[in-house]
């Protein structure tokens, strides 16, 4: 934290203040593999994502009057969009991407079969507060949740439908950190939270549909 003398000095030298601000904002570009990890973490916590697969076959993409063939990095299957083609592109590589012009202009790009194509970059994947929320949740993935705590959390949400994070954490008895136990179940795909907002006591938590058939019909 700057001292009072430093703050006064910057106020008297606005050029120095601007240079200092620029230096703080000059962050290194995120490598592509780090962005892919962010993309997969977001997909894992997004309740609308049912599944995804890497490197689907090349698709014919229509861009205005032009049609090109392009193999996207991922195909995502969502509850609100059956097929979504996604490229994860680092900032340094974006200028060479064949669909950069459409991306920058915000023009829609679709495959011949109707699937939409989007580019995910650092600007979209590392937007706040989602980035911080995703990282806080994923940091709890190694938290051990006992069978008893697991049943108590899920039963509580079965009873109330949607509960606040602080209330779900209150039913935990065995884990030293009730919030971490709840978020660990979100990483497993059993619970859904809004990753577009910060983690707060009132963060809503609800159950996600089971990824397999429930033999008891619950």
N, C-alpha and C positions, 0 to 999 in steps of 0.2 A: 504494500500500500504506500503511495507517495506521501512524503511528509508535507507539512504546511509550507515549508520553504520551497519544496519542489513544485507544489501547486501554484504558488505565487509566481514562481519563475516561468512556468508554462503560460500563465495568464498574461505575462508581460511579453512573451515571445510566441505569438500565435503560429508562426511558421514552424517553430520547434514542436508545438503541440500537434499540428497537423501531421508532421513527419512521424512523431511518436505514435499517433493513432494509426497511420498507415502501416507502421512496422508491426503493431499488434495484430492487425487484421490480415497480414500476409501469411496465411497458413499454407502448409504444403498440400499439394493435390493428393486426394485419396487414391491409393492404387486400386485397380479393378477388383482384385480378389477380396479386398476389404469391403468394397461396395457389394460384391456378390454375397458376402456373409451378412451384411446389413439387410439385403433384399430377402434372403432366406429367413432371417429372424422376423422380419415384418410379416412375411407370408405365414410363418408358423403361428403368429399371434393374431392374425386377422381372421375373425370368425366367418367371413364371407368366402375365404379360400378353402375349397374342398380338397384340392390336390394340385400338384404341378409336376411337370416332367421337363428334363433338360433336352436341349438341342433337337427340337422337332424337325421334320423334313422341310426343305425350303418351300416357302409359300409365295404365290404371285401377289405382290402388293401394288395397289393402284394409288398413284400420286398425281392427281390432276389428270392430264391426258397421257401420262407415262405409266408403264407397268414394268416392274422389275421383279426378279426372283431373289429372295433373301431368306436365309435360315436364322431365325431368332434364337436367342440364348435359352429361353424358357417358354413353355406354354402353360398358362395358369387357368385352372378350371374354378370358376367362382359361382356362388349361388345366384348372383345377379348378372353374370356374364359367362356363358358356357366355355368360350375359348378366347383367351387373351394372349397375344404374342408379345413377349417382353425382351428387350435388349438391355443389359446392364453395361453402361459405357462410362469409362473414366473421362474426366474433363479434357485431358490431353489427347484422347482418342476421338472426342466428339467431332472435332473439325474434319476428320476423315470419314465420318460415318456417311453411308450413301443416302440416308434420310435426314441428315442434319438440317437442311433448309426447312423441311416441313416441321421438324421439332422446334426450331427456333421461332418459326412463324406461328406455331400453334395450330397448324393445319391437320385435320384428321387423316389418318392413313389406315386403310383396311385391306385385308386379303380378299382374293376373289370369292372365297367362300363365306365372307362376312365377318371373319374374326378381326378384331381391332388390334392395331400394333401401337405399342408405346415404348418410349425410351426412358429408362430409369438412370439418373445420374446422381452425383453428390448433391446437387441442388434439390432433388426430390427425396432421395433416401435419407439425407441427413438434415432434414428440416426439423426445427424444434416446434413444440416440445416432444414430438413423436420419437426422435432419436434417443433422448434421455430416458423416456418412458420405456422404450423397448430394451435398452441396455440395463435398466434397473430390474425389469422383469426377468430377462435372460440371466442376470447374475444370480438368480435364485434357483436355477435349474438343477443344482446339485444338492439342494435342501432335501433331506430325507423326511418324508411325510408318512407317519405310521398309519397302519390300517384303520385304527380308531379315529385319528384326526381326519383321515380321508373321508370316512363315512360321515363323520359329524359335519364337515364342511358341505359335502354334497347333499346331505339330508336337510341341512338348514336352507339351502337354496331351493330344494324341492318344495319346501314348505312355504317360503316367502316369494319365490319367483326370481326377484332381483334384490340383492342385499348390498349394503355399503361395505367397503373393504374393511373398515374398522370393526364392523359387526361380524363379518365372516371370520376375521382373525380372532375374535373373542371366544369362539367356540373351540379353538385349538387348545388341547390340553398337554400334549407330549412334546411338541416342537418348542425350542427356546424362543423362536421368533414366529409368532402367528401370521404376520403379514407375509413373511418369506414362504411359509407353508402354503398359503393361499396362492401366491404368485407362482410357486412351483407347479401347482396343478394347472395353472394357465399355460405354462410351458408345455405340459403334457398334452394340452389340447382338451382338457376336461372342463375348463372354465373360460369365459370370455370377459375381457375388460376393454375399455375404450383406450387404445394406444395413442390416439390423437390428442389426448389431454394428459396433464401431469398426474403422477401418483399422489392422491390425497386421501384423507380419511373417508371422504364421501364418494370416492371412486366407485361407480356401480359395478357389481360382479354378478354374472349369471352363468348358468350351466350351458355348455355347448352340446349339440347333438352328438350322441355316441358315434364313433367312426365305424362301429360294427353293430350287427343286429343284437338287440337286447332280448335274451331268451325269456325274460320275465314280463316283457311288454310294458315296462315303466316309461 
